[in-house]
Amino acid sequence: MTKNMKLEATIKCFDPIRVAVDDPIFNEPDPAIRATLDPAVCYPSTPPASPSAPPSSPSAPPAPSDSDLRYQAAYYKSMHQRAAAHVKVLQQQLADTAARCRADANAKAADRIQVLQQQLADTTARCRADANAKAADRIAALELDLAAAKARIRQLEQQLFGRKAEAYKATDKLPTPADPLADPPSASSAISSVKRPRGQRRQKPGPQRRDHSALPLVEETIELPAERCLCSACGLPFETFPGTEDSEVLEINVNAYRRVIKRRRYRPVCGCGAHQGIITAPVAPRVIPKNNLGVSVLVEILLDKFCFYRPTYRLLSDWRTRGLDLSLGTVTGCLRRLAPLFKPVYEALIDHLRKQNHWHGDETRWSVFAKTAGKAGYRWMIWVLHSQEVIVYVLDPTRAHEVPEETLGPDAQGTMSVDRYSAYKAMKQVKDGKILLSFCWAHVRRDFLEVMRSWPKHEEWGFHWIGQIGLLYKTNEERIAALAEPEVFKIKDEELRKQLEAMAQERDKELSDQELAEPRRKVLASLVEHWQGLVVFVDKPSVPMDNNQAERDLRGVVVLRKNSYGSGAKWAGELAAMVFSVMETLEMWNINPRQWLTAYLQECAREGGKAPGEVKGYLPWEMSAEKKKEWALEQKSEDSS
């Protein structure tokens, strides 16, 4: 369909009207203005008839005249012009509407785009901020992990290469008790120590000479050779002058020898017939029947291994240089047969331990290279329980609380100095209130030392707290020294309590800081957790501040563990625990272990290689004063050099 056909269809849809020829609508040249004008006359929709035409016949329509045709032509022309003008108006309106719609759409689209761009920018900024925050948190966490890893590396390097002593010799003085919060010296000056000159220390008594008069005496006389016992000028011989010029030289002569036992045989000469055959002297007593190792050899093996912490193969190597060659298997078999002999003494030590009222407890690893049901690996533990009169070592495959709990027995009551290991807190006697745990201040001090060594930026803080702990030790020592002077003791006791109160206040103040560094918070939180056990020594002056005694008791165990790697069988580990207990208890009572072992093994030999029926005479607290004096070790001299 063409454009003109569309226009024609549009025009024909209107009702026809009759407009005069001279109407202004026909004289207006502008179609847009002409479309706005209204015709002056309107007629019915049928075309007008000519006034001069005759009446129409009903039978046939009349033929139109020229004037009618002109009127119709004018009519249709005006209608066409009006329709064309109206079409243009509508087209203009359509164009304006389209333009206005496009403008509105563009404006809305622009606004929408601007909103979306703003939302995109906000979302991008928010995502970037979240990503930056997460990245910052991640970086902070990684920095903390890195700092912790570096601290751990420094700690391990210190353990591997650093100095083992925990004492610091500083040129600067620690804070005085009158000013406990004084600024501490720098950590570098605290750690760097001034080496004191060797030799006798000033204001200290000199060492006493050792007395060796109890040793056997072997005299040796030195004379001039005959050719030199003459006058070099005249040749006359010298005359002997009374007396000698004497001096001493200490020597050791250790020789292995064979002890050949010859049993005399007898035969009766009487005829009464009371004795039949040959009579032989009784068999010499032996610790291990049908074994050629004597008491002195077994004593040397036990002392060298469990008192001087040397592995057996080194002792045998030493003996080979002296002409005695023994098999390691032979010695091991003898040790296994010795184990039952010490069991009665060991049980007596445990019984006496349970009667004490204060103990030190600690544990360390001990390898037992034997497969045990229910036990994975070879890592066992040796526990030590130290009291005022006895020391007991216990070998166990676990590090559980049942070990000290069963060793002390259900009726044990008193105070136990321990570290902060949870097994001691889980003991039934502790939960029932029968045993009060006293925690170790040396371990607390060690916590601050580890922070100082692992986190250099916390050195001054750690040194300050170490200074406070040092003041506690100093004041407590002065308080204990004044036990016989009630007035002085009261003053020192009040001073000690004030120091502890000030320390607790400073601890709580630091913990209230939300920005407190994690290494500091961890140490101070542990201080809060164990505070009740740390202040037990205040009300019980007989209880020490630390558990160093138990750690000293384990030194020999650790040395032997490093030298011999532990035990190759369960019986060997149990023997080690029993002999360690005997040796350390004898040392506590200042009894010579060589003499004790010799006497005890000789008694076992007289019993036919069995433990004595009564071991009471071999327990230090049951010995007579004469026997203690006879078996006593020579007192160590105070050597200040």
C-alpha positions in Angstrom: 0.0 0.0 0.0 1.4 3.4 -1.0 1.5 6.6 1.0 -1.2 8.2 -1.2 -3.5 5.2 -0.7 -3.1 5.5 3.0 -4.0 9.2 2.8 -7.0 8.5 0.6 -8.3 6.0 3.0 -7.9 8.4 5.8 -9.8 11.1 4.0 -12.7 8.9 3.1 -13.3 8.0 6.6 -14.5 11.5 7.5 -18.1 12.7 7.2 -18.5 15.1 4.3 -19.4 18.7 5.0 -20.4 21.7 2.8 -18.1 24.7 2.9 -18.5 27.9 1.0 -16.0 28.7 -1.6 -15.1 32.0 -0.2 -14.5 30.6 3.3 -11.2 31.8 4.9 -10.1 28.3 5.2 -9.4 28.2 1.5 -7.5 31.5 1.4 -4.9 30.5 4.1 -1.7 29.3 2.3 -0.2 27.8 5.4 -1.5 24.3 6.0 -0.7 24.3 9.6 -2.7 27.4 10.3 -5.4 26.3 8.0 -5.8 23.1 9.9 -6.6 25.1 13.0 -9.5 27.0 11.3 -13.1 25.9 11.5 -15.4 26.1 8.4 -18.3 28.6 8.6 -21.0 26.2 7.4 -21.5 22.5 8.0 -24.0 20.3 6.1 -25.1 16.8 6.3 -22.7 14.1 5.4 -24.2 13.8 1.9 -22.9 16.1 -0.8 -25.0 19.3 -1.3 -27.4 19.5 -4.2 -27.4 22.3 -6.7 -30.2 24.9 -6.0 -31.1 25.1 -9.7 -31.6 21.4 -10.2 -35.1 20.1 -10.7 -36.7 17.7 -8.2 -35.4 14.2 -8.4 -37.5 11.6 -10.0 -38.1 8.6 -8.1 -37.6 6.4 -11.0 -34.1 7.6 -12.2 -31.4 9.7 -10.5 -30.9 13.1 -11.9 -27.6 13.8 -13.7 -25.3 16.1 -11.8 -24.7 19.5 -13.2 -21.5 21.4 -13.6 -22.1 23.5 -10.6 -22.7 20.4 -8.5 -19.5 18.9 -9.7 -17.7 22.1 -8.9 -19.2 22.1 -5.4 -18.2 18.5 -4.9 -14.7 19.1 -6.2 -14.3 22.0 -3.9 -15.6 20.0 -1.1 -13.3 17.1 -1.6 -10.4 19.4 -2.3 -11.0 21.2 1.0 -11.3 17.9 2.8 -8.1 16.7 1.2 -6.3 19.8 2.2 -7.6 19.6 5.7 -6.7 15.9 6.0 -3.2 16.6 4.6 -2.8 19.5 7.0 -4.0 17.3 9.8 -1.6 14.5 8.8 1.3 17.0 8.9 0.2 18.2 12.3 -0.1 14.6 13.6 3.3 13.8 12.0 4.8 16.8 13.8 3.1 15.8 17.0 4.4 12.3 16.5 7.9 13.6 15.8 7.7 15.9 18.8 6.4 13.1 21.0 9.1 10.7 19.7 11.7 13.4 20.3 10.3 14.1 23.7 10.2 10.3 24.5 13.7 9.9 23.2 14.8 12.8 25.4 13.0 11.4 28.4 14.3 7.9 27.7 17.8 9.3 27.2 17.5 11.3 30.5 16.2 8.3 32.3 18.8 6.1 30.8 21.5 8.6 31.7 20.2 8.8 35.2 20.0 5.0 35.4 23.5 4.7 34.0 24.7 7.3 36.5 23.0 5.4 39.3 24.4 2.1 38.1 27.9 3.6 37.7 27.6 5.0 41.3 26.5 1.6 42.6 29.3 0.0 40.7 31.8 2.5 42.1 30.4 2.0 45.6 30.4 -1.8 45.2 34.0 -1.6 43.8 35.1 0.6 46.7 33.4 -1.6 49.2 34.9 -4.7 47.7 38.3 -3.0 47.6 37.9 -1.9 51.2 36.8 -5.4 52.2 39.7 -6.9 50.3 42.1 -4.4 51.8 40.8 -5.1 55.2 41.0 -8.9 54.7 44.4 -8.4 53.2 45.5 -6.3 56.1 44.2 -8.8 58.5 45.9 -11.6 56.6 49.1 -9.6 56.5 48.8 -8.9 60.3 48.2 -12.6 60.9 51.1 -13.6 58.7 53.3 -11.0 60.5 52.3 -12.5 63.8 53.0 -16.0 62.5 56.4 -14.8 61.1 57.3 -13.2 64.4 56.3 -16.3 66.3 58.3 -18.5 63.9 61.3 -16.2 64.3 60.9 -16.3 68.1 60.7 -20.1 67.9 63.9 -20.1 65.8 65.7 -17.9 68.3 64.5 -20.1 71.1 65.7 -23.3 69.4 69.0 -21.6 68.5 69.4 -20.6 72.1 68.7 -24.2 73.3 71.1 -25.6 70.7 74.0 -23.0 70.7 73.3 -20.6 73.6 74.5 -20.6 77.1 72.6 -23.0 79.3 72.9 -21.1 82.6 69.9 -18.9 83.4 71.8 -16.6 85.7 72.8 -13.1 84.5 75.8 -11.3 85.9 75.0 -7.6 85.3 77.1 -4.6 86.1 73.9 -2.7 86.8 72.1 -3.2 90.0 68.6 -4.7 90.2 65.7 -2.6 91.6 66.0 -2.4 95.3 63.1 -3.6 97.6 62.4 0.0 98.5 61.8 0.9 94.9 60.5 -2.2 93.2 59.2 -0.3 90.2 62.4 1.4 89.4 63.5 1.4 85.7 65.5 -1.8 85.0 68.9 -1.7 83.3 69.0 -2.4 79.6 68.8 -6.0 78.6 72.1 -5.8 76.8 73.9 -4.7 79.9 72.1 -7.4 81.9 73.2 -10.2 79.6 76.7 -9.0 79.1 78.7 -10.1 82.1 82.0 -9.0 83.4 84.3 -11.9 83.8 85.8 -12.0 87.3 89.5 -12.8 87.7 90.4 -16.4 88.4 91.9 -17.5 91.7 91.1 -16.6 95.3 88.1 -14.2 95.7 88.4 -11.3 98.0 86.6 -11.4 101.4 86.3 -15.2 101.0 88.1 -17.8 103.1 90.8 -19.7 101.3 90.4 -23.4 100.6 91.6 -25.8 103.2 94.2 -28.4 102.5 92.9 -31.9 102.0 93.8 -34.4 104.6 95.1 -37.6 103.0 96.5 -39.2 106.2 93.9 -42.0 106.1 95.4 -43.4 102.9 97.8 -46.4 103.2 101.4 -45.3 103.5 104.2 -46.7 101.3 107.6 -45.4 102.4 110.3 -44.8 99.8 113.9 -43.9 100.7 116.2 -42.2 98.3 120.0 -42.4 98.9 123.0 -40.8 97.1 124.8 -43.1 94.7 128.1 -44.5 96.1 130.2 -42.4 93.7 128.5 -39.2 94.8 128.7 -40.0 98.6 132.3 -38.8 98.6 134.0 -35.4 99.0 134.8 -34.1 95.5 138.1 -32.6 96.8 139.7 -35.2 99.1 137.6 -38.3 98.4 136.7 -39.0 102.0 133.2 -40.6 102.4 130.2 -38.7 103.8 128.8 -39.6 107.2 125.1 -40.3 107.6 123.2 -37.5 109.3 120.2 -38.2 111.5 116.7 -37.6 110.1 115.4 -37.3 106.6 113.9 -34.6 104.4 110.3 -35.8 103.7 107.6 -35.0 101.0 104.5 -36.7 99.8 103.3 -37.8 96.4 99.8 -39.3 95.8 99.6 -42.3 93.6 96.8 -44.7 92.5 97.5 -48.4 91.8 94.5 -50.2 90.3 95.2 -53.8 89.3 92.9 -56.6 88.4 93.9 -59.9 89.9 92.7 -63.5 90.1 91.5 -64.7 93.4 92.3 -68.4 93.5 90.2 -70.1 96.2 91.8 -73.3 97.5 89.4 -75.3 99.7 91.3 -77.6 102.0 90.3 -81.3 102.2 90.4 -83.4 105.3 89.9 -87.1 106.1 89.1 -88.5 109.5 91.7 -90.6 111.2 89.5 -91.9 113.9 87.7 -95.2 113.6 84.3 -94.2 115.1 82.8 -93.7 111.6 81.1 -90.4 112.3 82.5 -88.8 109.2 82.5 -90.7 105.9 84.9 -89.9 103.1 86.8 -86.7 102.4 85.7 -83.5 104.2 86.2 -80.3 102.1 86.1 -76.6 103.4 82.9 -74.7 102.6 82.4 -73.0 99.2 83.4 -69.3 99.2 80.3 -67.0 99.1 79.4 -65.5 95.7 76.9 -62.8 94.8 76.1 -64.7 91.6 76.4 -68.4 92.0 78.7 -70.2 89.5 80.0 -66.8 88.3 83.6 -65.7 88.5 83.0 -62.0 89.0 83.7 -61.0 92.5 82.0 -58.3 94.7 84.7 -55.7 93.9 84.1 -56.1 90.2 80.3 -55.8 90.5 80.7 -52.7 92.8 82.9 -51.0 90.2 80.4 -51.7 87.5 77.4 -50.4 89.5 79.3 -47.3 90.6 80.7 -46.5 87.2 77.3 -46.8 85.5 74.9 -45.4 88.1 77.0 -43.1 90.2 79.4 -41.7 87.6 77.0 -42.1 84.6 79.4 -43.8 82.2 78.2 -46.5 79.8 79.5 -50.0 80.6 81.4 -50.5 77.3 83.7 -47.5 78.2 84.5 -49.1 81.6 85.3 -52.4 79.9 87.5 -50.5 77.4 89.3 -49.0 80.4 89.8 -52.4 82.0 91.2 -53.8 78.8 94.1 -51.3 79.1 94.7 -52.8 82.6 94.8 -56.4 81.3 91.2 -57.4 82.2 89.1 -58.3 79.2 85.4 -59.0 79.9 82.6 -59.5 77.5 79.8 -57.0 77.5 77.3 -59.8 77.4 78.7 -61.3 80.5 78.5 -58.1 82.4 74.9 -57.5 81.1 73.9 -61.0 82.4 75.4 -60.2 85.8 73.5 -56.9 86.0 70.2 -58.7 85.2 70.8 -61.2 88.1 71.6 -58.3 90.4 68.3 -56.6 89.9 66.2 -58.7 92.3 68.8 -58.1 95.1 67.9 -54.4 95.2 64.2 -54.8 95.2 63.7 -55.0 99.0 65.8 -51.9 99.6 63.9 -50.1 96.9 60.5 -51.0 98.5 61.8 -49.8 101.9 62.7 -46.5 100.3 59.2 -46.1 98.9 57.6 -47.0 102.2 59.7 -44.3 103.9 58.9 -41.8 101.2 55.2 -42.1 101.9 55.8 -41.1 105.5 57.2 -37.7 104.6 55.2 -34.5 104.4 57.0 -32.6 101.7 58.2 -33.8 98.3 59.8 -32.4 95.1 58.5 -34.0 91.9 59.8 -34.0 88.4 60.2 -36.3 85.4 62.3 -36.8 82.3 62.3 -39.2 79.4 64.2 -42.5 79.4 64.3 -44.8 76.4 63.6 -48.4 76.8 64.3 -50.3 73.6 61.9 -53.1 74.1 58.4 -53.7 72.8 55.7 -53.4 75.4 52.0 -54.3 74.9 49.9 -51.2 74.6 53.0 -49.0 74.3 53.9 -47.3 71.0 57.6 -46.4 70.6 60.4 -46.6 73.2 59.9 -43.3 75.0 59.5 -44.1 78.8 59.6 -41.7 81.7 61.7 -41.7 84.9 60.0 -39.8 87.7 61.9 -38.5 90.8 60.3 -37.9 94.2 62.6 -36.1 96.6 61.8 -35.8 100.3 63.9 -34.7 103.2 65.2 -38.2 104.0 64.8 -40.3 100.8 64.9 -40.0 97.0 63.0 -42.4 94.8 63.1 -42.8 91.1 60.2 -44.6 89.3 60.3 -45.9 85.7 57.0 -46.0 83.9 55.9 -46.1 80.2 53.5 -43.2 80.7 53.6 -39.6 81.9 50.3 -40.0 83.7 49.2 -38.7 87.1 48.8 -42.3 88.3 52.6 -42.6 88.7 53.2 -40.1 91.5 49.7 -40.9 92.8 50.4 -44.6 93.3 54.0 -44.1 94.5 53.0 -41.7 97.3 50.0 -43.8 98.3 46.5 -42.9 99.1 47.3 -41.7 102.7 50.0 -39.2 101.7 49.5 -35.7 103.2 51.7 -32.6 102.9 53.1 -30.2 100.3 54.6 -31.1 96.9 56.9 -28.7 95.0 56.4 -29.3 91.3 56.4 -27.5 88.0 53.1 -26.7 86.3 52.6 -30.0 84.6 49.0 -31.0 84.6 49.6 -34.6 85.8 50.3 -33.3 89.3 47.1 -31.3 89.3 45.2 -34.4 88.4 46.4 -36.5 91.4 43.7 -37.8 93.6 45.5 -36.6 96.7 45.5 -33.1 95.3 41.9 -33.2 94.3 41.0 -34.5 97.8 43.0 -31.7 99.5 45.5 -34.0 101.1 48.4 -32.7 99.1 49.0 -29.0 98.4 50.9 -28.1 95.2 53.6 -25.5 95.4 54.6 -24.2 92.0 58.1 -23.3 90.9 59.2 -19.7 90.6 62.2 -20.7 88.6 59.8 -21.9 85.9 58.0 -18.5 86.0 61.4 -16.8 85.7 62.2 -19.1 82.8 59.0 -17.9 81.0 60.2 -14.3 81.1 63.7 -15.4 79.9 62.2 -17.1 76.9 60.2 -14.0 76.0 63.4 -11.9 76.2 65.4 -14.3 74.1 62.7 -15.0 71.5 61.2 -11.4 71.3 64.0 -8.9 71.5 61.6 -5.9 71.7 60.3 -7.3 75.0 63.8 -7.5 76.6 63.4 -4.6 79.0 59.9 -5.7 80.0 61.2 -9.2 80.7 64.2 -8.0 82.6 62.0 -5.8 84.8 59.9 -8.9 85.8 63.1 -11.0 86.4 64.3 -8.2 88.7 61.0 -8.5 90.7 61.4 -12.3 91.0 65.0 -11.8 92.1 63.8 -9.5 94.8 61.4 -12.1 96.0 64.2 -14.7 96.3 66.4 -12.2 98.2 63.7 -11.2 100.6 62.6 -14.8 101.2 66.2 -15.8 101.9 66.6 -13.0 104.5 63.3 -14.0 106.0 64.3 -17.7 106.4 67.7 -16.6 107.8 65.8 -14.7 110.5 63.6 -17.6 111.6 65.3 -17.6 115.0 64.6 -13.9 115.4 60.8 -13.3 115.5 61.0 -9.5 115.2 63.3 -9.5 112.2 61.3 -12.4 110.6 58.1 -10.4 111.0 59.6 -7.4 109.2 60.9 -9.5 106.3 57.6 -11.4 106.1 55.7 -8.2 105.7 58.1 -6.9 103.2 57.7 -10.1 101.2 54.0 -9.9 101.2 54.0 -6.3 100.0 56.3 -7.2 97.1 53.9 -10.0 96.1 50.9 -7.7 96.3 52.6 -5.1 94.2 53.6 -7.7 91.7 50.0 -9.0 91.5 48.7 -5.4 91.0 51.2 -4.7 88.2 50.3 -8.1 86.6 46.5 -7.3 86.6 47.1 -3.7 85.3 49.1 -5.1 82.3 46.5 -7.7 81.6 43.7 -5.1 81.5 45.4 -3.5 78.5 43.6 -4.7 75.4 46.6 -4.0 73.2 49.0 -6.1 75.3 51.3 -8.1 73.2 50.5 -11.8 73.0 53.8 -13.1 74.3 53.4 -10.9 77.4 49.8 -11.8 77.9 50.5 -15.5 77.7 53.2 -15.3 80.5 51.1 -13.1 82.7 48.0 -15.2 82.2 50.0 -18.3 83.4 51.1 -16.2 86.4 47.4 -15.6 87.2 46.4 -19.2 86.7 49.1 -20.6 89.1 49.3 -17.7 91.6 47.7 -19.7 94.5 50.4 -22.4 94.2 53.2 -19.8 93.7 52.5 -18.1 97.1 52.4 -21.3 99.2 55.9 -20.6 100.4 54.7 -17.4 102.1 52.7 -19.2 104.8 55.1 -22.2 104.8 58.7 -20.9 105.1 60.0 -24.5 105.1 58.7 -24.9 101.5 61.2 -23.6 98.9 60.2 -21.2 96.2 61.3 -23.4 93.4 61.6 -27.1 92.3 65.3 -26.9 91.5 66.1 -29.8 93.8 64.2 -32.3 91.7 65.8 -30.9 88.6 69.3 -31.4 90.1 68.3 -35.0 91.1 67.6 -35.7 87.4 71.0 -34.4 86.1 72.7 -37.7 86.5 69.9 -39.5 84.8 70.1 -37.1 81.8 73.8 -37.5 81.6 73.6 -41.3 81.5 70.7 -41.1 79.1 72.9 -39.1 76.7 75.8 -41.5 77.2 74.0 -44.8 76.9 70.7 -43.8 75.2 68.6 -45.5 77.9 68.1 -49.2 78.5 67.8 -52.1 76.2 65.2 -54.0 78.2 62.6 -53.3 80.8 64.5 -55.0 83.6 67.5 -52.8 82.8 65.4 -49.7 83.2 63.9 -50.9 86.5 67.4 -51.7 87.7 68.5 -48.2 86.8 65.6 -46.7 88.8 66.4 -48.8 91.8 70.1 -48.1 91.9 69.6 -44.4 91.2 67.3 -44.3 94.2 69.9 -46.0 96.4 72.8 -43.9 95.2 71.1 -40.6 95.6 69.7 -41.4 99.0 73.1 -42.5 100.2 74.6 -39.2 98.9 71.9 -37.3 100.8 73.0 -39.0 104.0 76.7 -38.5 103.2 77.3 -42.3 103.1 80.1 -43.7 100.9 78.2 -45.7 98.2 81.3 -47.9 97.6 81.4 -49.1 101.1 77.6 -49.5 101.2 77.5 -51.6 98.0 80.5 -53.7 99.1 78.8 -54.5 102.5 75.4 -55.1 101.0 76.6 -57.4 98.1 78.8 -59.3 100.6 75.7 -59.9 102.7 73.9 -61.1 99.6 76.7 -63.4 98.9 76.5 -64.9 102.4 72.8 -65.4 101.8 73.6 -67.6 98.8 73.0 -64.9 96.1 69.7 -63.7 97.5 68.7 -60.4 99.1 69.0 -60.3 102.9 65.9 -61.2 104.8 66.2 -57.9 106.8 67.5 -54.8 105.1 66.8 -52.4 107.9 70.4 -52.2 108.9 71.3 -50.8 105.4 68.7 -48.0 105.5 70.4 -44.7 106.3 67.7 -43.5 108.8 68.0 -46.8 110.6 71.8 -47.0 110.8 73.6 -46.5 114.1 75.7 -43.4 114.5 78.9 -45.6 114.6 78.1 -47.2 111.2 77.2 -43.8 109.7 80.6 -42.5 110.8 82.4 -45.6 109.5 80.7 -45.3 106.1 80.7 -41.5 105.9 82.1 -39.7 102.9 84.8 -37.1 103.6 83.2 -33.7 103.8 83.7 -31.5 100.8 85.8 -28.5 101.5 84.6 -25.0 100.6 86.8 -24.0 97.7 86.1 -20.4 96.6 88.6 -20.4 93.8 
